[in-house]
Every structure is written in structure tokens, then in C-alpha cells.
Amino acid sequence: MLTQSEMLIRMLIALLIGLIIGYERSRNHKPAGIRTYSLVCIGATVFMMVSVYGLPNDLNNDFYGYRVDPFRVAAQIVTGIGFLGAGVIWKQGGNIRGLTTAANLWVTAGLGMAVGVGMYLLVLISVVCIFIALYSSPILCRLGLLKYPSCDVDDNPDED
């Protein structure tokens, strides 16, 4: 069972991660921003903590005659966030927008899940990788190594 201070730490880390990633998306005027990312990360953290730590440890995978598998909740988080992500993908004529936002929501849920089970180093490494992924395309465009049909680097199709 988690202590109350550990629960508080995990929830604050989830909030911080959601705020950081959401801020980047809000700053770039994307459909999901600070509130959405914060809620996704916090929600995934809560679900993982309840799933993994919500039942007593001495159950030996049996709870009133039912087999207990705490990671079933994790699988459902992935599915649910996939559904949420599908809601931010828009097709406008021949253009599809929102794919990066959907992927970002999905990975933010994964970060919340990792926070929920206490994998802080994994979260830190993942956040760094996420920012490298989000900023690599504009940097490569500025260096002339990547070209989009649009000359405007800030409006390239990869940065939805």
C-alpha cells in the first residue's frame, strides 16, 4: 500500500508532466492543451495507483473467488486514450490534422501510468524524448534538411 505522501508526490508529478507537455501544445495553438494533457496524465496515474495498489497485497491474485489482474486496467487506459485521441484527428479535404496531438495524448497517458507505478526515471527519459521528437521537425526544417510543401516552418503538416 502506498503512503499518503507517496500518493501526493505521484499526483503532483503527473500534474507537472501534464502541464509541461500541455503548455508546449497550447503555445503552438493545438486542439488539446494544458488542461487536457494534465487531466490525461493525472487520470492515468490515478487508474494505475488504484489498479496496482488499491487491493491488499495478501490476496495472491484471488479476491472473493475472482482472479485479480491489476494490469487489465492499464490495457483499458491505452484503449480509452486511443478513443480520445481519435476525437482530435480531423480530415479537411486532403489534409489530416491532429495526429501529433493524438499521439501526444497517448504517450502522456503512458507517462501517467508510469508515474502511477513509481517509474520516475522512465518518465524523465520519456519527457526528454518527447520534446526531442516534437522539436526535431522544425529544427530540421530551419537547417534545410527537411522540406514541406509549405514554406512556413511553423505551419508544417507534421506539427499537428
Residue, then its C-alpha position, 0 to 999 in steps of 0.5 A: m500500500l502506498t503512503q499518503s505522501e507517496m500518493l501526493i508526490r505521484m499526483l503532483i508529478a503527473l500534474l507537472i508532466g501534464l502541464i509541461i507537455g500541455y503548455e508546449r501544445s497550447r503555445n503552438h495553438k493545438p486542439a488539446g492543451i494544458r488542461t487536457y494533457s494534465l487531466v490525461c496524465i493525472g487520470a492515468t496515474v490515478f487508474m494505475m495507483v488504484s489498479v496496482y495498489g488499491l487491493p491488499n497485497d495478501l490476496n495472491n491474485d484471488f479476491y472473493g473467488y475472482r482472479v485479480d489482474p491489476f494490469r487489465v486496467a492499464a490495457q483499458i487506459v491505452t484503449g480509452i486514450g486511443f478513443l480520445g485521441a481519435g476525437v482530435i484527428w480531423k480530415q479537411g479535404g486532403n489534409i489530416r490534422g491532429l495526429t501529433t496531438a493524438a499521439n501526444l495524448w497517448v504517450t502522456a497517458g503512458l507517462g501517467m501510468a508510469v508515474g502511477v507505478g513509481m517509474y520516475l526515471l522512465v518518465l524523465i527519459s520519456v519527457v526528454c524524448i518527447f520534446i526531442a521528437l516534437y522539436s526535431s521537425p522544425i529544427l530540421c526544417r530551419l537547417g534545410l534538411l527537411k522540406y514541406p510543401s509549405c514554406d512556413v516552418d511553423d505551419n508544417p503538416d507534421e506539427d499537428 
